[in-house]
Amino acid sequence: MKKNKEAILATLKQQGLLPLYYLDSQEESAAILQAMYNAGVRIVEYTNRGHAALKNFSYLSGLANREMPDLHLGIGTIKTPQEAEAFISAGADFIVSPIVSTEVASVVNAAGLLWVPGCMTPTEIHLAQQNEALLIKLFPANVLGTGFMSAIKELFPGQLFIPTGGVDTTQENITSWFQAGVCAVGMGSKLITKEITANKNYSLLEQQTKALLELIGNCR
């Protein structure tokens, strides 16, 4: 069952965090998803960054539908309309891109799903808005910085932004992003670390995710 854009955005704003990850292993991908769900996460982005992405995503989507019905599971790193179509067919609740592709936007909008393009300039943000982007990813966040967010937010009143790429787990960094005006932060390897995946330490991931969600709540 497709979930509406408003419900997804409401969940994201409430959670304040969009975890994102990819692993070749289907079993390990599922274990990470379960650990984050157990920690209270209700929106996750799997990324299209490996040969097993579509197969793994299809499995995760089925798992979520059976055991995590209130989870919004999206797919990231979508750059072509063909990729968008494939993952929509596999059950994606929303589509995230590192770029602004009007062709991808057309496919996602036709499916009635949330499209989240990556932007780095005011011109890209404007183009994204013209193509119905309700949420815009500032990418790469560590290059753009909180100063960019503060500088452009008045140009695009009411637009929702989320930084991805280099956002840290520290209170100082997270607080600075929310003060700059974002609605949530995207986080990949800073949360789902190489140490966690190498050691398959999913209980540690659950603990750290709970702590991060609490930290984000205190930072806003």
TORKOL-4160 file (C-alpha; in steps of 0.2 Angstrom, whole numbers, padded with zeros to 4 digits, m for minus):
220
<pt num="1" X="0000" Y="0000" Z="0000"/>
<pt num="2" X="0007" Y="0017" Z="m0005"/>
<pt num="3" X="0008" Y="0030" Z="0009"/>
<pt num="4" X="0004" Y="0048" Z="0006"/>
<pt num="5" X="0017" Y="0062" Z="0005"/>
<pt num="6" X="0009" Y="0071" Z="0020"/>
<pt num="7" X="0011" Y="0056" Z="0031"/>
<pt num="8" X="0029" Y="0053" Z="0026"/>
<pt num="9" X="0033" Y="0071" Z="0029"/>
<pt num="10" X="0024" Y="0072" Z="0046"/>
<pt num="11" X="0034" Y="0056" Z="0051"/>
<pt num="12" X="0051" Y="0064" Z="0045"/>
<pt num="13" X="0048" Y="0080" Z="0054"/>
<pt num="14" X="0043" Y="0072" Z="0070"/>
<pt num="15" X="0058" Y="0060" Z="0070"/>
<pt num="16" X="0070" Y="0073" Z="0064"/>
<pt num="17" X="0081" Y="0060" Z="0057"/>
<pt num="18" X="0082" Y="0050" Z="0040"/>
<pt num="19" X="0094" Y="0036" Z="0042"/>
<pt num="20" X="0102" Y="0030" Z="0025"/>
<pt num="21" X="0112" Y="0015" Z="0021"/>
<pt num="22" X="0116" Y="0000" Z="0009"/>
<pt num="23" X="0124" Y="m0017" Z="0012"/>
<pt num="24" X="0127" Y="m0031" Z="m0001"/>
<pt num="25" X="0120" Y="m0043" Z="0011"/>
<pt num="26" X="0101" Y="m0045" Z="0012"/>
<pt num="27" X="0102" Y="m0053" Z="0029"/>
<pt num="28" X="0113" Y="m0039" Z="0036"/>
<pt num="29" X="0102" Y="m0026" Z="0028"/>
<pt num="30" X="0087" Y="m0033" Z="0036"/>
<pt num="31" X="0095" Y="m0034" Z="0053"/>
<pt num="32" X="0100" Y="m0015" Z="0052"/>
<pt num="33" X="0082" Y="m0011" Z="0047"/>
<pt num="34" X="0075" Y="m0021" Z="0062"/>
<pt num="35" X="0088" Y="m0013" Z="0074"/>
<pt num="36" X="0083" Y="0005" Z="0069"/>
<pt num="37" X="0065" Y="0000" Z="0070"/>
<pt num="38" X="0067" Y="m0007" Z="0087"/>
<pt num="39" X="0075" Y="0010" Z="0092"/>
<pt num="40" X="0060" Y="0019" Z="0087"/>
<pt num="41" X="0064" Y="0024" Z="0069"/>
<pt num="42" X="0049" Y="0025" Z="0057"/>
<pt num="43" X="0057" Y="0032" Z="0041"/>
<pt num="44" X="0072" Y="0025" Z="0032"/>
<pt num="45" X="0081" Y="0027" Z="0016"/>
<pt num="46" X="0089" Y="0012" Z="0008"/>
<pt num="47" X="0102" Y="0018" Z="m0005"/>
<pt num="48" X="0104" Y="0011" Z="m0023"/>
<pt num="49" X="0123" Y="0010" Z="m0021"/>
<pt num="50" X="0127" Y="m0008" Z="m0025"/>
<pt num="51" X="0123" Y="m0023" Z="m0037"/>
<pt num="52" X="0111" Y="m0030" Z="m0024"/>
<pt num="53" X="0101" Y="m0014" Z="m0021"/>
<pt num="54" X="0085" Y="m0019" Z="m0030"/>
<pt num="55" X="0084" Y="m0037" Z="m0024"/>
<pt num="56" X="0088" Y="m0031" Z="m0006"/>
<pt num="57" X="0075" Y="m0017" Z="m0007"/>
<pt num="58" X="0062" Y="m0029" Z="m0013"/>
<pt num="59" X="0065" Y="m0040" Z="0002"/>
<pt num="60" X="0065" Y="m0026" Z="0014"/>
<pt num="61" X="0049" Y="m0019" Z="0007"/>
<pt num="62" X="0041" Y="m0035" Z="0010"/>
<pt num="63" X="0048" Y="m0037" Z="0027"/>
<pt num="64" X="0042" Y="m0020" Z="0032"/>
<pt num="65" X="0024" Y="m0023" Z="0025"/>
<pt num="66" X="0023" Y="m0039" Z="0036"/>
<pt num="67" X="0031" Y="m0034" Z="0052"/>
<pt num="68" X="0033" Y="m0015" Z="0052"/>
<pt num="69" X="0017" Y="m0008" Z="0044"/>
<pt num="70" X="0020" Y="0010" Z="0051"/>
<pt num="71" X="0038" Y="0011" Z="0043"/>
<pt num="72" X="0040" Y="0022" Z="0028"/>
<pt num="73" X="0054" Y="0014" Z="0017"/>
<pt num="74" X="0061" Y="0024" Z="0003"/>
<pt num="75" X="0075" Y="0022" Z="m0009"/>
<pt num="76" X="0090" Y="0034" Z="m0012"/>
<pt num="77" X="0103" Y="0037" Z="m0026"/>
<pt num="78" X="0090" Y="0037" Z="m0040"/>
<pt num="79" X="0097" Y="0046" Z="m0055"/>
<pt num="80" X="0086" Y="0039" Z="m0070"/>
<pt num="81" X="0068" Y="0036" Z="m0073"/>
<pt num="82" X="0071" Y="0018" Z="m0076"/>
<pt num="83" X="0078" Y="0016" Z="m0059"/>
<pt num="84" X="0064" Y="0026" Z="m0052"/>
<pt num="85" X="0051" Y="0014" Z="m0060"/>
<pt num="86" X="0060" Y="m0002" Z="m0054"/>
<pt num="87" X="0060" Y="0004" Z="m0036"/>
<pt num="88" X="0043" Y="0010" Z="m0037"/>
<pt num="89" X="0037" Y="m0007" Z="m0043"/>
<pt num="90" X="0047" Y="m0014" Z="m0028"/>
<pt num="91" X="0037" Y="m0005" Z="m0016"/>
<pt num="92" X="0046" Y="0012" Z="m0012"/>
<pt num="93" X="0037" Y="0024" Z="m0002"/>
<pt num="94" X="0047" Y="0039" Z="m0008"/>
<pt num="95" X="0062" Y="0042" Z="m0020"/>
<pt num="96" X="0078" Y="0052" Z="m0016"/>
<pt num="97" X="0090" Y="0058" Z="m0029"/>
<pt num="98" X="0107" Y="0066" Z="m0028"/>
<pt num="99" X="0102" Y="0077" Z="m0042"/>
<pt num="100" X="0088" Y="0087" Z="m0050"/>
<pt num="101" X="0081" Y="0076" Z="m0064"/>
<pt num="102" X="0065" Y="0082" Z="m0072"/>
<pt num="103" X="0063" Y="0064" Z="m0079"/>
<pt num="104" X="0064" Y="0056" Z="m0062"/>
<pt num="105" X="0052" Y="0069" Z="m0055"/>
<pt num="106" X="0039" Y="0065" Z="m0069"/>
<pt num="107" X="0040" Y="0046" Z="m0065"/>
<pt num="108" X="0038" Y="0049" Z="m0046"/>
<pt num="109" X="0025" Y="0062" Z="m0047"/>
<pt num="110" X="0015" Y="0051" Z="m0059"/>
<pt num="111" X="0015" Y="0038" Z="m0046"/>
<pt num="112" X="0009" Y="0050" Z="m0033"/>
<pt num="113" X="0025" Y="0048" Z="m0022"/>
<pt num="114" X="0036" Y="0060" Z="m0013"/>
<pt num="115" X="0052" Y="0065" Z="m0023"/>
<pt num="116" X="0067" Y="0072" Z="m0014"/>
<pt num="117" X="0080" Y="0079" Z="m0025"/>
<pt num="118" X="0098" Y="0084" Z="m0020"/>
<pt num="119" X="0102" Y="0102" Z="m0023"/>
<pt num="120" X="0117" Y="0113" Z="m0021"/>
<pt num="121" X="0112" Y="0130" Z="m0028"/>
<pt num="122" X="0096" Y="0141" Z="m0028"/>
<pt num="123" X="0093" Y="0138" Z="m0046"/>
<pt num="124" X="0092" Y="0119" Z="m0043"/>
<pt num="125" X="0081" Y="0122" Z="m0028"/>
<pt num="126" X="0069" Y="0133" Z="m0039"/>
<pt num="127" X="0069" Y="0119" Z="m0053"/>
<pt num="128" X="0065" Y="0106" Z="m0040"/>
<pt num="129" X="0051" Y="0117" Z="m0034"/>
<pt num="130" X="0044" Y="0118" Z="m0051"/>
<pt num="131" X="0044" Y="0099" Z="m0052"/>
<pt num="132" X="0034" Y="0097" Z="m0036"/>
<pt num="133" X="0048" Y="0094" Z="m0023"/>
<pt num="134" X="0040" Y="0096" Z="m0006"/>
<pt num="135" X="0056" Y="0091" Z="0002"/>
<pt num="136" X="0074" Y="0096" Z="m0004"/>
<pt num="137" X="0090" Y="0087" Z="0001"/>
<pt num="138" X="0105" Y="0099" Z="0003"/>
<pt num="139" X="0119" Y="0088" Z="m0004"/>
<pt num="140" X="0133" Y="0087" Z="0000"/>
<pt num="141" X="0129" Y="0095" Z="0017"/>
<pt num="142" X="0147" Y="0096" Z="0023"/>
<pt num="143" X="0152" Y="0106" Z="0008"/>
<pt num="144" X="0137" Y="0118" Z="0009"/>
<pt num="145" X="0137" Y="0120" Z="0028"/>
<pt num="146" X="0124" Y="0128" Z="0039"/>
<pt num="147" X="0128" Y="0145" Z="0033"/>
<pt num="148" X="0121" Y="0141" Z="0016"/>
<pt num="149" X="0105" Y="0135" Z="0023"/>
<pt num="150" X="0103" Y="0151" Z="0034"/>
<pt num="151" X="0107" Y="0161" Z="0019"/>
<pt num="152" X="0094" Y="0154" Z="0007"/>
<pt num="153" X="0080" Y="0149" Z="0018"/>
<pt num="154" X="0072" Y="0166" Z="0016"/>
<pt num="155" X="0072" Y="0164" Z="m0003"/>
<pt num="156" X="0061" Y="0149" Z="m0002"/>
<pt num="157" X="0048" Y="0152" Z="0012"/>
<pt num="158" X="0039" Y="0136" Z="0017"/>
<pt num="159" X="0051" Y="0124" Z="0008"/>
<pt num="160" X="0057" Y="0109" Z="0018"/>
<pt num="161" X="0075" Y="0105" Z="0018"/>
<pt num="162" X="0086" Y="0090" Z="0024"/>
<pt num="163" X="0105" Y="0090" Z="0024"/>
<pt num="164" X="0113" Y="0074" Z="0019"/>
<pt num="165" X="0132" Y="0070" Z="0018"/>
<pt num="166" X="0144" Y="0073" Z="0032"/>
<pt num="167" X="0131" Y="0077" Z="0046"/>
<pt num="168" X="0139" Y="0073" Z="0062"/>
<pt num="169" X="0131" Y="0065" Z="0078"/>
<pt num="170" X="0137" Y="0078" Z="0089"/>
<pt num="171" X="0125" Y="0090" Z="0098"/>
<pt num="172" X="0134" Y="0105" Z="0092"/>
<pt num="173" X="0133" Y="0100" Z="0073"/>
<pt num="174" X="0115" Y="0094" Z="0074"/>
<pt num="175" X="0109" Y="0109" Z="0084"/>
<pt num="176" X="0117" Y="0121" Z="0071"/>
<pt num="177" X="0108" Y="0112" Z="0057"/>
<pt num="178" X="0091" Y="0114" Z="0065"/>
<pt num="179" X="0094" Y="0132" Z="0070"/>
<pt num="180" X="0099" Y="0135" Z="0052"/>
<pt num="181" X="0081" Y="0130" Z="0047"/>
<pt num="182" X="0081" Y="0111" Z="0042"/>
<pt num="183" X="0066" Y="0100" Z="0046"/>
<pt num="184" X="0077" Y="0084" Z="0049"/>
<pt num="185" X="0095" Y="0078" Z="0046"/>
<pt num="186" X="0100" Y="0064" Z="0035"/>
<pt num="187" X="0114" Y="0052" Z="0042"/>
<pt num="188" X="0122" Y="0037" Z="0035"/>
<pt num="189" X="0140" Y="0031" Z="0040"/>
<pt num="190" X="0140" Y="0042" Z="0055"/>
<pt num="191" X="0126" Y="0032" Z="0062"/>
<pt num="192" X="0128" Y="0015" Z="0054"/>
<pt num="193" X="0147" Y="0014" Z="0056"/>
<pt num="194" X="0159" Y="0003" Z="0048"/>
<pt num="195" X="0162" Y="m0005" Z="0065"/>
<pt num="196" X="0144" Y="m0009" Z="0068"/>
<pt num="197" X="0142" Y="m0017" Z="0051"/>
<pt num="198" X="0159" Y="m0026" Z="0052"/>
<pt num="199" X="0155" Y="m0033" Z="0069"/>
<pt num="200" X="0136" Y="m0036" Z="0066"/>
<pt num="201" X="0133" Y="m0027" Z="0082"/>
<pt num="202" X="0115" Y="m0023" Z="0079"/>
<pt num="203" X="0111" Y="m0021" Z="0098"/>
<pt num="204" X="0124" Y="m0006" Z="0098"/>
<pt num="205" X="0116" Y="0001" Z="0083"/>
<pt num="206" X="0099" Y="0001" Z="0092"/>
<pt num="207" X="0106" Y="0009" Z="0108"/>
<pt num="208" X="0115" Y="0022" Z="0098"/>
<pt num="209" X="0100" Y="0026" Z="0087"/>
<pt num="210" X="0089" Y="0028" Z="0103"/>
<pt num="211" X="0102" Y="0040" Z="0110"/>
<pt num="212" X="0103" Y="0050" Z="0093"/>
<pt num="213" X="0084" Y="0051" Z="0092"/>
<pt num="214" X="0084" Y="0058" Z="0110"/>
<pt num="215" X="0098" Y="0070" Z="0106"/>
<pt num="216" X="0089" Y="0077" Z="0091"/>
<pt num="217" X="0073" Y="0079" Z="0101"/>
<pt num="218" X="0084" Y="0090" Z="0113"/>
<pt num="219" X="0092" Y="0100" Z="0100"/>
<pt num="220" X="0076" Y="0107" Z="0092"/>
